[in-house]
Amino acid sequence: MVRIKKIAEKFYVVLIGFLLYAPLLILFICSFNDSKSRAVWGGFTLHWYTDLFQNVEVLQAVKTSLLLTTSAALIATLLGTLACVGMTAMKMKSLRLMQAMANIPLLNADIVTGIAIMLLFVHFMSLGFGSMLIAHVTLGLPYVILNVMPRFHMMDKNIYEAAQDLGASHLYAFFKVVLPEIMPGILSGFFFAFTISMDDFVVTYFTKGAGINTISTMLYQQLRRGINPQMYALSTLLFLSILLLLGVTNHLSATRQRMSMRKEAL
């Protein structure tokens, strides 16, 4: 009976993994298919990748997306970290109120957020890259707070005071004592904000100006006339890049933990 239960558990895990990654596998295969039809295998080819790097429209959309998501993630990470620093100094009632307000955008529908931000920008500024950047910072900020705030709760507050008692200034104690403790949360918040910004379509669609396209809005426009197989190649490269970034991040995190354990052992 125990053996049957273990087999059923393994089968369940394999099934969930298959459902999660089967679409990505099909996407990967289609990027090397010489035929434009997804149902017919026309032979192995790389010309969708070569055509991708010669498509000016796609390259411009990729450039805009990377610039937008990186800038928005960096700004959201900075503002979110500073917000968490300020929230730690609040009383419990004010802290709970601020945390509740920070969680509202997480539960709010993207279309409501997109339309609300668009109406705000229409009255005060013209739509363009600046409006998209502000909208994406607003979109990623709650995720940064959600990741950084628990690190403050886990940290021993006496460490900061001890550093000041030993003669460290406020800034020195923050950068040398507090910042290393909350750095895992900051990195997680940055990657969350980056991913949410890269993945977003609704907010981008309502706040972008004329003639500006990101990867998501460009794909939406192409759906009307059929998807170009170059998009399969682009999606595959994005997935592999994120997979590589995740591997490097996990490796650095594991290395940092091993070094920390060695210091504690010594």
Salt bridges, closest charged atoms under 4 A:
ASP34 OD1 - HIS47 NE2 2.91
ASP51 OD2 - HIS47 ND1 3.46
ASP200 OD2 - HIS136 NE2 3.96
